[in-house]
């Protein structure tokens, strides 16, 4: 679905009403406000929508690419929500989960946090970001749930080992190994950047894309005029599973 940003109301699918635990994954890896990070405004809208249909526990979880605590980022971004548990993904127990694709693109298995595996409904919410000519949307946002200490490269921080495998291929594998129920792109603005994810230019967009993560990312990519390589690879993976 595509909504005007000022009119956006989150109406969860019926399956969420049966959930006991809902996990929301924002883009909060940097202590810089929207459109670099997910805004507290849209998180409040999502929380209100969940509360209308369910008394489930609501968790907000993300990880810092430096490997340090995410909580200073939450405070800087003014994430303060009633009856919501804020989590740092680095405090999780991680479980190795195999990629369901026989012919995987880059990664045979991922270390996934148990808080994700134990949640009944998963939502990825991210700004509308375009790195170079590549939209990085709700599926790319899942990278922040992976443990930095297992995927850093040498003395560097972040997920350097995964970037070395081809990050678009990693995103495609991640889509199949850690599937999310809903993707939401906060597209009041588009944020364009190159090497530095904290510096770029903004363009007004005035929309919110939401629904199935693959469909949402595809609609937003088409609207941007750019193509996400990971979406093409996901199409290949789907054909592989159908066979």
Rosetta silent file (secondary structure, phi, psi, omega in degrees, C-alpha in Angstrom):
SEQUENCE: XXXXXXXXXXXXXXXXXXXXXXXXXXXXXXXXXXXXXXXXXXXXXXXXXXXXXXXXXXXXXXXXXXXXXXXXXXXXXXXXXXXXXXXXXXXXXXXXXXXXXXXXXXXXXXXXXXXXXXXXXXXXXXXXXXXXXXXXXXXXXXXXXXXXXXXXXXXXXXXXXXXXXXXXXXXXXXXXXXXXXXXXXXXXXXXXXXXXXXXXXXXXXXXXXXXXXXXXXXXXXXXXXXXXXXXXXXXXXXXXXXX
SCORE:     score description
SCORE:     0.000 S_00000001
   1 L     0.000  152.774  176.049    0.000    0.000    0.000 S_00000001
   2 E  -127.117  124.046  179.947    1.026    3.613   -0.533 S_00000001
   3 E  -120.223  154.349  168.278   -0.332    6.334    1.760 S_00000001
   4 E   -68.846  135.812 -172.364    0.167   10.052    1.975 S_00000001
   5 H   -58.407  -36.796 -178.636    2.529   10.544    4.905 S_00000001
   6 H   -72.332  -16.837 -178.277    0.199   12.941    6.732 S_00000001
   7 H  -106.179    3.565 -172.121   -2.690   10.444    6.471 S_00000001
   8 L   -67.437  124.622  171.650   -0.807    7.281    7.396 S_00000001
   9 L  -127.640  126.758 -178.455   -2.562    5.039    9.910 S_00000001
  10 L   -81.398  114.370  176.580   -1.081    1.611   10.547 S_00000001
  11 L  -110.799  101.193 -173.880   -3.768   -1.027   10.156 S_00000001
  12 L   -66.343  153.503  172.359   -2.124   -4.364   10.965 S_00000001
  13 L   -65.016  159.446 -174.685   -3.041   -7.562    9.115 S_00000001
  14 H   -58.967  -30.515 -177.263   -5.435   -9.870   10.951 S_00000001
  15 H   -63.637  -25.686 -179.372   -2.649  -12.284   11.881 S_00000001
  16 H   -66.478  -28.786 -178.203   -1.089   -9.706   14.204 S_00000001
  17 H   -63.286  -18.548  179.699   -4.111   -9.863   16.514 S_00000001
  18 H   -94.344   -4.100 -175.590   -3.042  -13.395   17.454 S_00000001
  19 L   -77.479  144.287  173.885    0.552  -12.422   18.282 S_00000001
  20 L   -99.694  -21.094  179.849    1.843  -12.421   21.835 S_00000001
  21 E  -142.814  123.823  179.731    5.100  -10.660   20.965 S_00000001
  22 E  -115.858  127.175  178.081    5.649   -8.110   18.180 S_00000001
  23 E  -108.258  129.093  176.987    9.145   -6.961   17.251 S_00000001
  24 E  -111.834  123.908  179.692    9.688   -3.668   15.427 S_00000001
  25 E  -106.341  102.653  176.118   13.090   -3.146   13.805 S_00000001
  26 L   -84.300  177.155  169.786   13.756    0.570   13.137 S_00000001
  27 L   -99.996   95.444 -172.902   16.765    2.082   11.412 S_00000001
  28 L  -130.838   23.166 -176.275   18.507    3.441   14.515 S_00000001
  29 L   -70.872  -12.605  179.594   22.156    2.613   13.968 S_00000001
  30 L  -130.228  142.230 -178.156   23.171    6.283   13.997 S_00000001
  31 L   -82.219   45.906 -177.398   22.162    9.018   16.495 S_00000001
  32 L  -124.178  131.612 -171.174   21.019   11.302   13.674 S_00000001
  33 L   -68.414  174.176  179.189   17.357   12.149   13.174 S_00000001
  34 L   -54.032  137.872   14.929   15.111   11.444   10.179 S_00000001
  35 L   -95.722   10.468  173.714   15.708   10.923    7.276 S_00000001
  36 L   -71.233  -41.949 -177.579   18.938    9.207    8.368 S_00000001
  37 L  -119.512  163.822  174.520   17.057    7.260   11.046 S_00000001
  38 L   -64.970  134.845 -177.146   13.486    6.122   11.614 S_00000001
  39 L   -80.506  150.635  173.654   11.505    8.913   13.264 S_00000001
  40 H   -63.927  -25.871 -179.684    9.778    8.487   16.634 S_00000001
  41 H   -60.675  -48.591 -176.815    6.610    9.806   14.996 S_00000001
  42 H   -72.536  -29.819  175.648    6.113    6.827   12.714 S_00000001
  43 H   -64.550  -38.200  177.148    7.014    4.412   15.496 S_00000001
  44 H   -63.627  -40.177  178.660    4.244    5.929   17.614 S_00000001
  45 H   -62.635  -41.626  179.390    1.786    5.459   14.732 S_00000001
  46 H   -65.351  -44.520  179.402    2.828    1.809   14.411 S_00000001
  47 H   -61.861  -43.182  178.074    2.534    1.222   18.164 S_00000001
  48 H   -61.088  -40.623  178.884   -0.924    2.819   18.219 S_00000001
  49 H   -64.084  -40.759  178.176   -2.012    0.573   15.346 S_00000001
  50 H   -63.667  -44.402 -176.113   -0.777   -2.545   17.146 S_00000001
  51 H   -64.214  -24.398  179.830   -2.523   -1.538   20.389 S_00000001
  52 H   -70.392  -23.638 -175.552   -5.871   -1.229   18.600 S_00000001
  53 H  -120.334   -8.228 -173.379   -5.911   -4.934   17.759 S_00000001
  54 L  -155.079  147.916  170.936   -3.605   -6.606   20.290 S_00000001
  55 L  -100.660   22.012 -178.604   -2.244   -6.498   23.833 S_00000001
  56 L   -60.251  153.592  170.088    0.935   -8.218   22.658 S_00000001
  57 E   -65.074  134.578  178.335    4.299   -7.299   24.087 S_00000001
  58 E  -111.112  125.650  179.295    5.932   -4.760   21.763 S_00000001
  59 E  -116.549  138.449  169.430    9.711   -4.817   21.386 S_00000001
  60 E  -114.381  125.472 -174.063   11.901   -2.325   19.532 S_00000001
  61 E  -139.788  139.343  174.897   15.313   -3.749   18.694 S_00000001
  62 E  -158.852  173.472  178.788   18.344   -2.679   16.681 S_00000001
  63 L  -130.147  152.948  179.042   22.115   -2.842   16.752 S_00000001
  64 L   -91.866  126.875 -179.261   24.910   -0.282   16.528 S_00000001
  65 L   -62.128  -15.651  175.943   27.323   -0.850   13.604 S_00000001
  66 L   -80.985  -11.648 -174.887   30.182    0.143   15.937 S_00000001
  67 L    84.605   -3.051  179.326   29.364   -2.759   18.212 S_00000001
  68 L   -86.754  178.144 -177.936   28.736   -0.319   21.057 S_00000001
  69 L   -61.558  140.781  177.361   25.496    0.151   22.985 S_00000001
  70 L   -85.599  -15.098 -172.486   22.450    1.224   20.973 S_00000001
  71 H   -62.905  -37.538  173.977   20.786    2.921   23.940 S_00000001
  72 H   -59.652  -33.320  176.305   22.516    6.317   23.477 S_00000001
  73 H   -66.049  -44.525  178.250   21.123    6.296   19.919 S_00000001
  74 H   -56.843  -42.824 -179.340   17.623    5.597   21.201 S_00000001
  75 H   -67.074  -42.393  179.729   17.904    8.570   23.567 S_00000001
  76 H   -63.361  -33.548 -179.047   19.298   10.859   20.852 S_00000001
  77 L   -86.426   -0.900  178.646   16.450    9.873   18.530 S_00000001
  78 L    62.251   42.946  173.459   13.892   10.473   21.316 S_00000001
  79 L   -83.217  100.741 -178.471   12.586    6.926   21.305 S_00000001
  80 L  -143.493   99.055 -171.977   10.423    6.992   24.434 S_00000001
  81 L  -127.206  137.493 -179.001    7.280    4.894   24.219 S_00000001
  82 L   -71.611  136.529  177.328    4.905    3.713   26.926 S_00000001
  83 L    57.294   37.277  176.292    4.698   -0.052   27.489 S_00000001
  84 E  -128.681  132.326 -179.750    7.372   -0.789   24.881 S_00000001
  85 E   -92.689  122.048  179.588   10.569   -2.684   25.643 S_00000001
  86 E   -94.625  127.402 -174.670   13.699   -1.201   24.021 S_00000001
  87 E  -124.407  146.309  169.755   16.401   -3.773   23.270 S_00000001
  88 E   -99.082  121.071 -173.053   20.017   -3.759   22.156 S_00000001
  89 H   -63.253  -22.675 -178.949   20.448   -6.652   19.765 S_00000001
  90 H   -68.919  -16.449  178.976   23.995   -7.285   21.020 S_00000001
  91 H   -85.975   -0.184 -178.372   22.505   -8.525   24.325 S_00000001
  92 L   -79.913  162.337  164.070   20.687  -11.361   22.542 S_00000001
  93 L   -89.205  133.213 -176.631   21.607  -14.990   22.296 S_00000001
  94 E  -105.564  138.992 -177.684   22.324  -15.737   18.642 S_00000001
  95 E  -118.903  132.302  178.183   21.286  -18.922   16.876 S_00000001
  96 E   -77.628  121.993 -177.253   22.779  -20.138   13.611 S_00000001
  97 E  -119.248  129.581 -177.734   19.962  -20.572   11.089 S_00000001
  98 E   -75.436  144.853  175.263   20.464  -22.225    7.729 S_00000001
  99 L   -70.992  127.525 -179.491   19.560  -20.523    4.474 S_00000001
 100 L   -70.464  -12.302  178.540   16.586  -22.357    2.900 S_00000001
 101 L   -78.756  127.215  176.031   18.059  -21.792   -0.574 S_00000001
 102 L   -65.232  -45.683  176.605   20.041  -24.772   -1.832 S_00000001
 103 L  -102.135   78.704 -178.015   21.975  -22.486   -4.163 S_00000001
 104 L   -68.897  160.671 -176.098   22.445  -19.547   -1.823 S_00000001
 105 L   -84.886  -38.331 -177.297   23.822  -16.259   -3.170 S_00000001
 106 L  -147.223  -35.459 -170.785   26.493  -15.449   -0.557 S_00000001
 107 L  -127.410  125.066 -177.470   25.771  -16.843    2.920 S_00000001
 108 L   -77.328  -29.828  178.368   24.881  -20.438    3.804 S_00000001
 109 E  -154.595  155.780  179.420   23.653  -19.556    7.305 S_00000001
 110 E  -123.301  150.599  170.774   23.162  -16.481    9.504 S_00000001
 111 E   -89.074  110.529 -173.090   23.510  -15.843   13.227 S_00000001
 112 E  -112.371  136.320 -178.564   20.032  -14.580   14.128 S_00000001
 113 E   -66.700  139.958 -178.445   19.032  -13.150   17.535 S_00000001
 114 H   -62.370  -25.429  179.716   16.739  -15.335   19.602 S_00000001
 115 H   -65.561  -29.132  174.587   14.465  -12.350   20.244 S_00000001
 116 H   -72.369  -46.523 -177.647   13.608  -12.405   16.539 S_00000001
 117 H   -64.965  -27.405 -176.811   13.040  -16.153   16.489 S_00000001
 118 L   -95.553    2.276  177.071   10.814  -15.952   19.575 S_00000001
 119 L   -92.552  147.237 -175.851    8.643  -13.094   18.274 S_00000001
 120 L   -90.150  -20.628 -178.039    5.325  -13.852   16.610 S_00000001
 121 E  -147.161  133.102 -171.572    5.170  -10.859   14.282 S_00000001
 122 E  -123.663  130.457 -178.893    8.057   -8.896   12.734 S_00000001
 123 E  -127.127  128.113  173.977    8.006   -5.348   11.310 S_00000001
 124 E  -108.098  124.793 -178.525   10.888   -3.566    9.564 S_00000001
 125 E  -129.645  126.235 -171.204   10.541    0.234    9.350 S_00000001
 126 E  -144.968  155.279  169.951   13.103    2.401    7.622 S_00000001
 127 E   -66.986  168.928  178.483   13.585    5.775    5.902 S_00000001
 128 E   -88.359   92.752 -175.049   13.607    5.944    2.093 S_00000001
 129 E  -109.381  141.159  175.740   17.361    5.707    1.492 S_00000001
 130 E  -131.082  115.444  179.711   19.261    5.485   -1.773 S_00000001
 131 E   -98.235  112.270 -173.583   22.990    4.762   -1.659 S_00000001
 132 L    65.220 -109.897  176.023   24.526    5.753   -4.980 S_00000001
 133 L  -118.736   18.014 -175.495   21.992    4.218   -7.334 S_00000001
 134 E  -115.211  112.377  173.024   20.855    1.435   -4.981 S_00000001
 135 E   -65.424  129.954  177.465   17.701    1.775   -2.834 S_00000001
 136 E  -115.712  104.468 -164.902   18.337    0.283    0.618 S_00000001
 137 L  -120.873 -142.632 -168.330   14.910   -0.360    2.073 S_00000001
 138 L   -66.122  -31.789  179.094   13.070   -2.638    4.508 S_00000001
 139 L   -75.083  -42.214  176.046   14.937   -5.828    3.594 S_00000001
 140 H   -61.869  -29.924 -179.718   18.342   -4.105    3.710 S_00000001
 141 H   -61.888  -22.169 -177.570   17.311   -2.726    7.116 S_00000001
 142 H   -68.314  -17.446 -179.664   17.471   -6.257    8.565 S_00000001
 143 H   -54.959  -34.500 -177.475   21.278   -6.162    8.474 S_00000001
 144 H   -65.515   -9.567  177.712   21.235   -4.270   11.788 S_00000001
 145 H   -88.600   -6.710 -178.546   19.920   -7.373   13.546 S_00000001
 146 L   -88.639  145.630 -177.084   23.090   -9.369   12.825 S_00000001
 147 L   -71.674  121.662 -179.340   25.902   -9.493   15.419 S_00000001
 148 H   -59.697  -38.507 -174.787   28.766   -7.175   14.494 S_00000001
 149 H   -65.397  -20.411  178.256   31.304   -9.301   16.364 S_00000001
 150 H   -93.925  -14.439 -174.472   30.652  -12.251   14.049 S_00000001
 151 H  -125.178    6.970  176.082   30.690  -10.292   10.801 S_00000001
 152 L   -73.989  165.229 -176.980   33.294   -7.557   11.256 S_00000001
 153 L  -123.079  115.331 -178.346   36.429   -7.709    9.155 S_00000001
 154 L    64.362 -132.682 -179.793   39.800   -7.416   10.846 S_00000001
 155 L   -91.774    1.257 -176.926   39.913   -4.516   13.277 S_00000001
 156 L   -78.862  164.339  175.177   37.096   -2.633   11.561 S_00000001
 157 L   -98.772  178.207  178.799   33.581   -2.254   12.897 S_00000001
 158 L    80.386 -166.142 -173.403   30.331   -3.030   11.118 S_00000001
 159 L  -104.447   48.994 -173.829   29.532   -5.974    8.895 S_00000001
 160 H   -57.840  -36.539 -179.475   32.630   -5.761    6.692 S_00000001
 161 H   -63.898  -34.093  178.600   32.880   -9.509    6.105 S_00000001
 162 H   -74.442  -37.374  176.315   29.388   -9.503    4.604 S_00000001
 163 H   -62.044  -33.397  179.093   30.134   -6.498    2.414 S_00000001
 164 L   -66.367  -22.102  178.579   33.110   -8.436    1.091 S_00000001
 165 L   -86.588   -8.853 -174.407   30.741  -11.142   -0.152 S_00000001
 166 L   100.303   98.629 -168.254   28.604   -8.612   -2.054 S_00000001
 167 H   -65.254  -31.526  177.733   26.082   -6.928    0.178 S_00000001
 168 H   -64.711  -36.305  177.399   23.173   -7.097   -2.294 S_00000001
 169 H   -68.294  -36.742  177.157   23.631  -10.876   -2.426 S_00000001
 170 H   -64.470  -43.726  178.476   23.683  -10.948    1.365 S_00000001
 171 H   -57.197  -43.164 -179.663   20.408   -8.984    1.516 S_00000001
 172 H   -62.736  -44.763  177.395   18.762  -11.540   -0.773 S_00000001
 173 H   -62.759  -38.457 -178.897   19.930  -14.436    1.404 S_00000001
 174 H   -65.264  -35.985  178.452   18.790  -12.588    4.517 S_00000001
 175 H   -57.388  -41.753 -177.732   15.302  -12.144    3.060 S_00000001
 176 H   -81.361  -29.323 -174.902   14.854  -15.916    2.861 S_00000001
 177 H   -87.482  -30.859  179.615   16.603  -16.789    6.134 S_00000001
 178 L  -130.282   68.943 -175.648   15.024  -14.121    8.371 S_00000001
 179 L   -70.097  137.680  176.912   11.662  -13.322    6.756 S_00000001
 180 L  -106.436  156.143 -176.221    9.657  -10.392    8.160 S_00000001
 181 L   -83.370  -39.684 -175.361    5.891  -10.003    8.047 S_00000001
 182 E  -137.280  140.277  171.927    5.568   -6.278    7.258 S_00000001
 183 E  -118.357  139.105  178.901    7.843   -3.625    5.791 S_00000001
 184 E  -131.930  124.597  177.643    7.218    0.110    6.216 S_00000001
 185 E  -108.630  116.415  178.673    9.155    2.802    4.355 S_00000001
 186 E   -81.676   94.864 -169.475    8.901    6.257    5.887 S_00000001
 187 E  -110.648   37.002  170.248    9.052    8.217    2.655 S_00000001
 188 E   -57.694  -34.614  176.575    8.165   11.758    3.678 S_00000001
 189 E  -135.588  155.976  166.824   11.590   12.405    2.173 S_00000001
 190 E  -100.757  138.553 -179.544   14.066   10.525    0.037 S_00000001
 191 E  -117.266  117.142 -178.451   17.628   10.545    1.346 S_00000001
 192 E  -106.095  129.997  177.475   20.435   10.229   -1.222 S_00000001
 193 E  -147.587  167.618  179.127   24.016    9.558   -0.130 S_00000001
 194 L  -114.453  -95.303 -175.461   27.242    8.034   -1.415 S_00000001
 195 L   -85.328  -32.810 -175.230   30.039    6.951    0.924 S_00000001
 196 L  -103.485  112.281 -177.637   28.900    8.576    4.165 S_00000001
 197 L   -69.299   -5.645  179.369   25.465    7.379    5.399 S_00000001
 198 L   -98.960   -9.562 -176.980   25.221   10.474    7.603 S_00000001
 199 L  -127.055  126.668  179.186   25.692   13.024    4.821 S_00000001
 200 E  -173.204 -165.565  179.146   23.510   13.389    1.771 S_00000001
 201 E  -119.331  152.271 -177.559   20.714   15.340    0.185 S_00000001
 202 E  -111.461  145.356  171.770   16.990   15.212    0.820 S_00000001
 203 E  -132.039  138.546  178.249   14.082   15.368   -1.584 S_00000001
 204 E   -65.965  140.581  178.083   10.430   15.671   -0.629 S_00000001
 205 E  -132.155  -43.809  172.643    8.349   12.571   -1.334 S_00000001
 206 E    73.860   28.420 -175.730    5.336   12.767    1.000 S_00000001
 207 E  -132.992  166.610  166.239    4.514    9.053    1.123 S_00000001
 208 E  -133.504  126.594  175.126    4.549    5.927    3.260 S_00000001
 209 E  -101.755  133.458  179.333    4.941    2.520    1.626 S_00000001
 210 E  -154.514  148.534 -178.105    3.770   -0.444    3.693 S_00000001
 211 E   145.700 -149.331  176.728    2.854   -4.096    3.315 S_00000001
 212 L   -58.812  131.745 -174.524    4.811   -7.219    2.397 S_00000001
 213 H   -55.056  -41.748  179.970    8.538   -6.309    2.573 S_00000001
 214 H   -64.957  -46.189 -178.957    9.349   -7.549   -0.927 S_00000001
 215 H   -63.899  -43.377 -179.374    6.366   -5.759   -2.497 S_00000001
 216 H   -61.219  -46.989 -179.342    7.051   -2.577   -0.529 S_00000001
 217 H   -64.668  -36.241 -179.943   10.718   -2.475   -1.523 S_00000001
 218 H   -68.527  -43.291  179.144    9.835   -3.121   -5.148 S_00000001
 219 H   -62.829  -43.319 -179.576    7.212   -0.354   -5.262 S_00000001
 220 H   -67.874  -39.007  177.539    9.569    2.139   -3.637 S_00000001
 221 H   -61.042  -44.615  178.821   12.440    1.160   -5.940 S_00000001
 222 H   -63.004  -39.408  179.732   10.245    1.715   -8.980 S_00000001
 223 H   -66.407  -30.750 -179.082    9.119    5.077   -7.586 S_00000001
 224 H   -77.394  -20.986 -176.313   12.746    6.133   -7.095 S_00000001
 225 L    86.452    4.417  178.335   13.698    5.304  -10.669 S_00000001
 226 L  -116.572  162.801 -178.728   16.493    3.013   -9.468 S_00000001
 227 L  -114.138  134.490  174.600   16.704   -0.778   -9.278 S_00000001
 228 L   -89.555  120.840  179.592   17.640   -2.801   -6.207 S_00000001
 229 H   -61.774  -34.739 -177.181   19.898   -5.698   -7.178 S_00000001
 230 H   -66.500  -27.037  177.007   18.757   -7.684   -4.153 S_00000001
 231 H   -69.530  -38.382  176.203   15.171   -7.654   -5.442 S_00000001
 232 H   -62.999  -41.375  179.514   16.270   -9.222   -8.725 S_00000001
 233 H   -67.164  -36.745  176.866   18.147  -11.887   -6.778 S_00000001
 234 H   -61.608  -38.220  176.010   15.106  -12.534   -4.590 S_00000001
 235 H   -58.971  -41.665  177.849   13.116  -13.219   -7.773 S_00000001
 236 H   -64.042  -42.652 -179.989   15.735  -15.850   -8.670 S_00000001
 237 H   -63.889  -37.793  177.447   15.540  -17.341   -5.207 S_00000001
 238 H   -63.422  -41.324  177.730   11.764  -17.585   -5.379 S_00000001
 239 H   -62.844  -38.236  178.740   11.989  -19.469   -8.650 S_00000001
 240 H   -62.858  -43.105  179.991   14.508  -21.825   -7.021 S_00000001
 241 H   -68.195  -36.243  178.288   12.126  -22.561   -4.131 S_00000001
 242 H   -63.406  -36.123 -179.477    9.213  -23.090   -6.533 S_00000001
 243 L   -71.215    0.000    0.000   11.245  -25.692   -8.397 S_00000001
